[in-house]
Amino acid sequence: MQSKSSVPLLSVEDLRIAVGQRGHQKEAVRGISFDLGSGQTFGIVGESGSGKTLTVLAISRLLPSAAQVTSGKVYFKGEDLIRASSTRLAEIRGRQISVVFQDSLTSLNPVMRIGTQVREPLLLHRLADRQDANAAAEEELRRLGIPDPSRAMTGYPHEFSGGMRQRAMIAGALIASPELIIADEPTTALDATVQAQIIDIWSTLNSELGVALILVSHDLGVVSEVCDTVAVMYAGQIVETGPTRLLLSNAKHPYTEALLESMPSATTIGTYRLKAIPGEPPMLGALPSGCPFHSRCRYRQEFCVSREPRLEQVGDRKVACWVAQERGELPAATAKVADAPRTPHSASAITSGALFKERPTKELLILDKVTCHHLMPNRWPFLPPARVHALDDVSLTVQKGEVLGVAGESGCGKSTLARCVLRLTDIDEGRIVFRGEEISSLGGEALRHVRRHMQPVLQDPYGSLNPRARVTEIVEEPLLAHGIEQKQRQDRVAEVLDLVGLGIRFGRHLPHQLSGGQRQRVGIARAIALNPELIVADEPISALDVSIQAQILNLFRDLQRQLNLSLIFISHDLRIVRYLSSNIAIMFLGQIVEYGSGEDICEAPLHPYTVALLSSVPVMEERAGRQRIVLSGEPPSPISPPSGCRFRTRCPYAAAICAEIAPELQQMPSGRRVACHFPGVSGTPNGGERGPRLAAN
């Protein structure tokens, strides 16, 4: 990277970091070097354990106590931060260098109000008095799309969703106008629309104010839209680095190529399997001889096993790969692998139907005008509790063997919908019909019997597993709860562990001994142990690396085909929803605004909100006419939703009728349903022709 001035703003030279106790240290970062100029953006990508976070934490001297820099230099504006005093670091942090951490829940102080934490850099560095700092903090929260920022200022972190907490952290990092921002997975918990806002803010800071950015992310789409230059890390080293667009359009390292192939796009259909990277990254202190990636590489040669390549110039970038250095590029990519034909799963005492009645052939699940409101106590005494409109008149159907994707922003009611379907939350109005039986008011043993036919897969693969139970005990738990005999339990545990690609050899492991992907496979094994008819997966891959996401998505497709499962797949990532789902429901503020086939919705959306969601999905390839739509205005609060159409306060096509009459979910000639007075007026997300402005009914 060439700096805009003679001296780079930041220069990292041969940085090496070791972790562990003295005498038992293992090198986690091995010789990282790069330069960053004012106004430049630098992305770092790679799997968990590759050393990304340790590298960026070392820049601001925020390494955990178990890690230490063993050699190397980090120069910021010509000053070596590795050897700077604590007093000098306190002057730089927050004022000249700001850090946005990945885990917002543990990074924010749980006993301090959000406003106090956002304004802290201004008061700490004496850049404003308390009144001006409060006003600046509230404006920063408003700019990042937090509903009712004045109320948010007085809230605590536990009262916010994950996405809202992350936005509050970003607000605190931006408020003092630093020269360098280090962002470690800052958009992992954010919706596509909020990502678009953050990308727009960073672009403004970068182009107008000259703020430099180091972005650590596993989302190559976000990196491609934000960063000028990108470095791909594997096993503690940079294996490929160069201009972002060139590198992502024509990878020259096998690892970079594998990462790109494992990502679906917003237009990807589920005809082809994603190319998941085989195996696992090497463990610290147990690196293989030669190239660290050779055991997972499709192009490896004999010399790759014995000699480790160095980062050398290959054309327009630097690459650490013997094959690329010898040939100048990688061999032609292999053809896509089509989905295997559906095959019936081997019968057992459970799958053969001995424990279940014959499955119905009509609609498996029907939600009819389901309404669910939560009561939220007010801050002031003697006032009635606030009512959160989590779901309002939601109707949908899940057919036997169907995959229904549910997408929308945080707070739109996706998780509440999942809890209502599983009867973990009671509904206020409407009906839920499962297997031809209304379950809205069931309880006791009758509800327990129904729940064996529907199972959840939760978002956090670590928090949802008992940390003291072994894998076999975790998978066996639902079988034990429903009175399955011991011999059948043992056979079924071995069967489902084999189905999810783990095998009984992992049965003695505890959750902390598994990787994130392996823990999620255990959660899926537990969900299918009772051979349910419906799986409700709530953000099951959002916390996983791109390569692990591909493995889990392929697993979901395989299980859905082999077991003929019905699946409700909830995600804020429309690329994932499009790849996996046959039908998609788009939710906004507790209501379904568009519902239909995945192909129709993603190729020709009719609701302006769907158009905005699709345009906000980060893409790695340039598309002619593509224009990102950044939603303006403040997101409405679910406590006091606007009259008429709930999206009208952010819709660029809103008319007077939108404020007066709430649009119903009406059937369109194409068979899809949309809740909009002017469906199709916003055209396609790729800049296509606008549809007709239909008259309101």
KAVENHU-V929232 format. One record per residue. PHI is phi in whole degrees, 0 to 359 (NA if undefined). PSI is psi in whole degrees, -180 to 180 (999 if undefined). Layout:
phi->{PHI & PHI}
psi->{PSI & PSI}
This chain:
phi->{NA & 263 & 288 & 285 & 241 & 292 & 247 & 297 & 296 & 225 & 224 & 252 & 235 & 46 & 284 & 230 & 229 & 244 & 236 & 114 & 284 & 302 & 90 & 229 & 281 & 235 & 284 & 258 & 237 & 235 & 77 & 271 & 221 & 193 & 241 & 220 & 265 & 300 & 80 & 261 & 234 & 229 & 254 & 234 & 234 & 154 & 285 & 301 & 90 & 278 & 102 & 297 & 294 & 299 & 298 & 284 & 292 & 293 & 297 & 258 & 57 & 243 & 295 & 295 & 297 & 280 & 240 & 211 & 283 & 268 & 196 & 108 & 225 & 231 & 261 & 243 & 53 & 85 & 254 & 282 & 287 & 297 & 252 & 285 & 285 & 297 & 296 & 294 & 297 & 296 & 288 & 274 & 296 & 84 & 262 & 254 & 233 & 243 & 237 & 250 & 274 & 283 & 270 & 290 & 292 & 273 & 273 & 270 & 288 & 290 & 255 & 249 & 292 & 301 & 300 & 298 & 283 & 291 & 279 & 308 & 301 & 294 & 285 & 297 & 261 & 55 & 264 & 196 & 279 & 297 & 294 & 293 & 295 & 297 & 295 & 293 & 295 & 296 & 294 & 293 & 296 & 295 & 295 & 268 & 81 & 276 & 297 & 50 & 298 & 295 & 288 & 297 & 301 & 264 & 275 & 251 & 306 & 291 & 273 & 253 & 286 & 301 & 295 & 292 & 297 & 295 & 295 & 295 & 295 & 296 & 299 & 295 & 285 & 270 & 296 & 267 & 52 & 289 & 275 & 224 & 244 & 252 & 243 & 260 & 50 & 285 & 247 & 300 & 265 & 258 & 287 & 298 & 292 & 289 & 305 & 299 & 296 & 295 & 300 & 295 & 295 & 296 & 297 & 294 & 300 & 289 & 279 & 267 & 252 & 71 & 285 & 273 & 220 & 247 & 246 & 260 & 202 & 263 & 268 & 293 & 295 & 297 & 300 & 294 & 271 & 253 & 260 & 284 & 229 & 225 & 239 & 259 & 253 & 210 & 54 & 83 & 229 & 277 & 258 & 202 & 210 & 171 & 303 & 301 & 298 & 292 & 292 & 281 & 272 & 209 & 293 & 245 & 251 & 303 & 291 & 299 & 299 & 293 & 298 & 294 & 288 & 275 & 257 & 281 & 254 & 293 & 254 & 287 & 260 & 276 & 290 & 247 & 286 & 289 & 272 & 290 & 286 & 291 & 73 & 234 & 300 & 294 & 280 & 299 & 78 & 228 & 290 & 290 & 290 & 74 & 291 & 298 & 265 & 296 & 289 & 248 & 264 & 280 & 252 & 299 & 244 & 299 & 289 & 292 & 279 & 255 & 234 & 270 & 284 & 262 & 283 & 238 & 289 & 228 & 68 & 266 & 207 & 255 & 221 & 254 & 207 & 296 & 295 & 293 & 292 & 283 & 261 & 86 & 196 & 276 & 299 & 302 & 294 & 283 & 289 & 292 & 260 & 286 & 299 & 290 & 297 & 293 & 233 & 293 & 283 & 301 & 284 & 216 & 300 & 269 & 285 & 285 & 99 & 297 & 255 & 227 & 285 & 297 & 282 & 290 & 257 & 270 & 301 & 279 & 225 & 230 & 251 & 239 & 51 & 282 & 234 & 217 & 243 & 256 & 265 & 237 & 297 & 282 & 285 & 260 & 291 & 69 & 256 & 295 & 294 & 287 & 250 & 268 & 277 & 288 & 224 & 223 & 52 & 271 & 230 & 199 & 225 & 243 & 279 & 297 & 78 & 270 & 251 & 257 & 268 & 238 & 232 & 159 & 285 & 300 & 87 & 275 & 108 & 298 & 292 & 297 & 301 & 297 & 293 & 291 & 299 & 279 & 60 & 270 & 229 & 284 & 264 & 271 & 216 & 96 & 226 & 239 & 246 & 232 & 56 & 80 & 238 & 286 & 245 & 302 & 241 & 291 & 207 & 63 & 294 & 296 & 292 & 298 & 292 & 293 & 292 & 290 & 265 & 223 & 223 & 263 & 239 & 269 & 289 & 270 & 289 & 260 & 291 & 271 & 249 & 293 & 294 & 258 & 259 & 279 & 304 & 298 & 291 & 294 & 290 & 283 & 305 & 295 & 294 & 293 & 296 & 257 & 75 & 286 & 294 & 300 & 297 & 294 & 297 & 298 & 296 & 291 & 300 & 298 & 293 & 285 & 296 & 290 & 298 & 271 & 84 & 259 & 89 & 293 & 296 & 270 & 298 & 272 & 283 & 266 & 306 & 290 & 272 & 249 & 284 & 300 & 294 & 292 & 296 & 292 & 295 & 296 & 298 & 291 & 299 & 296 & 291 & 265 & 302 & 272 & 54 & 288 & 266 & 227 & 247 & 250 & 254 & 258 & 49 & 283 & 235 & 293 & 264 & 252 & 296 & 301 & 294 & 287 & 304 & 298 & 298 & 290 & 297 & 299 & 296 & 301 & 295 & 297 & 295 & 297 & 282 & 291 & 260 & 55 & 284 & 264 & 222 & 257 & 249 & 257 & 200 & 269 & 262 & 292 & 296 & 291 & 299 & 296 & 295 & 265 & 258 & 273 & 234 & 229 & 246 & 261 & 247 & 216 & 50 & 85 & 228 & 274 & 256 & 206 & 211 & 176 & 291 & 300 & 296 & 297 & 293 & 278 & 268 & 215 & 294 & 253 & 267 & 303 & 292 & 297 & 300 & 295 & 300 & 292 & 290 & 274 & 292 & 296 & 233 & 268 & 259 & 285 & 236 & 301 & 80 & 289 & 224 & 286 & 258 & 266 & 296 & 267 & 81 & 272 & 300 & 294 & 275 & 291 & 283 & 225 & 297 & 292 & 289 & 65 & 288 & 288 & 268 & 296 & 291 & 240 & 270 & 285 & 247 & 294 & 235 & 299 & 295 & 294 & 275 & 263 & 235 & 284 & 289 & 272 & 283 & 263 & 282 & 259 & 304 & 285 & 98 & 274 & 243 & 216 & 255 & 204 & 289 & 231 & 296 & 90 & 292 & 274 & 71 & 261 & 289 & 259 & 84 & 285 & 294 & 286 & 283 & 290 & 275 & 285 & 289 & 287 & 286}
psi->{132 & 124 & 153 & -15 & 175 & -30 & 127 & 150 & -42 & 135 & 119 & 127 & 115 & 53 & 128 & 133 & 134 & 149 & 152 & 175 & 157 & 134 & -16 & 32 & 147 & 134 & 120 & -30 & 127 & 85 & 56 & 132 & 134 & 160 & 149 & 124 & 167 & 134 & 4 & 158 & 134 & 124 & 144 & 123 & 161 & 170 & 166 & 138 & 1 & -11 & 10 & -53 & -42 & -37 & -49 & -30 & -31 & -27 & -42 & 16 & 49 & 25 & 146 & 164 & -26 & -5 & 146 & 149 & 121 & -27 & 167 & 171 & 148 & 106 & 125 & 114 & 39 & -2 & 130 & 109 & -25 & -32 & 10 & 153 & 164 & -37 & -43 & -39 & -39 & -31 & -31 & -43 & 134 & -30 & -49 & -31 & 124 & 148 & 133 & 115 & 164 & -49 & 99 & -30 & -41 & -16 & -26 & 144 & 120 & -18 & 6 & 142 & 154 & -44 & -39 & -39 & -34 & -39 & -11 & -46 & -36 & -42 & -39 & -39 & 11 & 47 & -11 & 157 & 177 & -41 & -47 & -36 & -40 & -43 & -40 & -39 & -42 & -40 & -37 & -40 & -39 & -41 & -29 & 10 & 25 & 123 & 141 & 66 & -30 & -38 & -38 & -31 & -32 & 1 & 167 & 157 & -38 & -14 & -3 & 153 & 169 & -44 & -38 & -40 & -40 & -38 & -37 & -38 & -43 & -38 & -43 & -31 & -31 & -19 & -30 & 8 & 61 & 165 & -26 & 131 & 127 & 116 & 114 & 104 & 53 & -17 & 11 & -41 & 9 & 152 & 165 & -39 & -39 & -37 & -44 & -40 & -44 & -43 & -41 & -41 & -45 & -38 & -40 & -47 & -39 & -47 & -38 & -36 & -6 & 25 & 130 & 153 & 133 & 118 & 119 & 125 & 152 & -4 & 103 & -25 & -44 & -44 & -41 & -30 & -17 & -39 & 142 & -41 & 149 & 145 & 132 & 122 & 143 & 130 & 42 & 5 & 158 & 122 & -19 & 137 & 143 & -174 & 135 & -52 & -42 & -42 & -42 & -21 & -21 & 80 & 142 & -4 & 137 & -33 & -44 & -44 & -41 & -39 & -43 & -38 & -21 & -2 & 126 & 157 & 174 & -17 & 4 & 131 & 165 & 22 & -33 & 145 & 143 & 146 & 86 & 145 & 124 & 155 & -168 & 153 & 151 & 150 & 154 & 136 & 0 & 42 & 139 & 162 & 157 & -146 & 128 & -21 & 0 & -31 & -17 & 5 & 134 & -14 & 8 & 144 & 174 & -40 & -17 & -25 & -25 & -26 & 135 & 126 & 151 & 164 & 107 & 156 & 126 & 97 & -119 & 9 & 177 & 138 & 138 & 76 & 126 & -41 & -46 & -38 & -33 & -41 & -17 & -13 & 171 & 155 & 165 & 141 & 150 & 163 & 158 & 150 & 119 & 157 & 140 & 147 & 152 & 131 & 141 & 143 & 149 & 137 & 149 & -177 & -27 & -47 & -19 & -10 & 3 & -27 & -1 & 152 & 165 & 138 & 143 & 158 & -12 & -156 & 133 & -42 & 134 & 125 & 122 & 104 & 50 & 129 & 134 & 117 & 140 & 143 & 130 & 118 & 141 & 160 & -26 & 139 & 160 & 7 & 146 & 152 & 147 & 148 & 119 & 121 & 82 & -46 & 138 & 113 & 51 & 125 & 130 & 167 & 139 & 118 & 164 & 126 & 9 & 149 & 112 & 120 & 138 & 120 & 156 & 172 & 167 & 137 & 5 & -9 & 10 & -50 & -36 & -40 & -44 & -44 & -35 & -42 & -42 & -1 & 35 & -16 & 133 & 146 & 157 & -40 & 164 & -173 & 145 & 118 & 123 & 125 & 38 & 3 & 132 & 126 & 9 & -36 & 14 & 152 & 175 & -140 & -33 & -43 & -38 & -38 & -38 & -38 & -18 & -18 & -6 & 134 & 149 & 153 & 116 & 168 & -48 & 107 & -10 & -46 & -21 & -2 & 143 & 116 & -16 & -2 & 144 & 164 & -46 & -37 & -37 & -46 & -32 & -19 & -50 & -32 & -41 & -40 & -28 & 17 & 25 & 139 & 157 & -46 & -42 & -36 & -47 & -43 & -42 & -39 & -47 & -38 & -48 & -32 & -36 & -37 & -40 & 6 & 19 & -51 & 159 & -15 & -20 & 1 & -30 & -3 & 151 & 157 & -38 & -13 & 1 & 157 & 171 & -43 & -39 & -38 & -39 & -33 & -36 & -42 & -38 & -40 & -41 & -37 & -35 & 1 & -38 & 9 & 56 & 166 & -22 & 130 & 131 & 108 & 112 & 103 & 55 & -11 & 7 & -24 & 9 & 155 & 162 & -45 & -38 & -35 & -43 & -41 & -44 & -39 & -43 & -39 & -44 & -43 & -43 & -47 & -40 & -36 & -45 & -41 & -1 & 44 & 150 & 142 & 128 & 113 & 114 & 130 & 152 & -4 & 107 & -22 & -43 & -45 & -43 & -41 & -40 & -24 & 146 & -38 & 152 & 137 & 124 & 126 & 144 & 120 & 50 & 4 & 153 & 123 & -20 & 140 & 124 & -166 & 149 & -38 & -47 & -46 & -40 & -26 & -33 & 71 & 148 & -27 & 137 & -32 & -41 & -40 & -45 & -41 & -46 & -38 & -21 & -11 & 121 & 138 & 151 & -23 & 148 & 133 & 127 & 131 & -2 & 133 & 124 & 133 & 110 & 114 & 129 & 170 & 170 & 133 & 131 & 152 & 138 & -11 & -37 & 74 & 150 & 159 & 161 & -134 & 127 & -16 & -4 & -28 & -15 & 2 & 128 & -7 & 14 & 142 & 180 & -37 & -26 & -28 & -19 & -39 & 128 & 124 & 140 & 160 & 93 & 149 & 132 & 162 & -30 & -7 & -13 & 163 & 140 & 140 & 82 & 139 & -24 & 64 & 134 & -4 & -26 & -5 & -157 & 158 & -10 & 17 & 23 & -177 & 142 & 143 & 175 & 146 & 97 & 147 & 147 & 146 & 999}
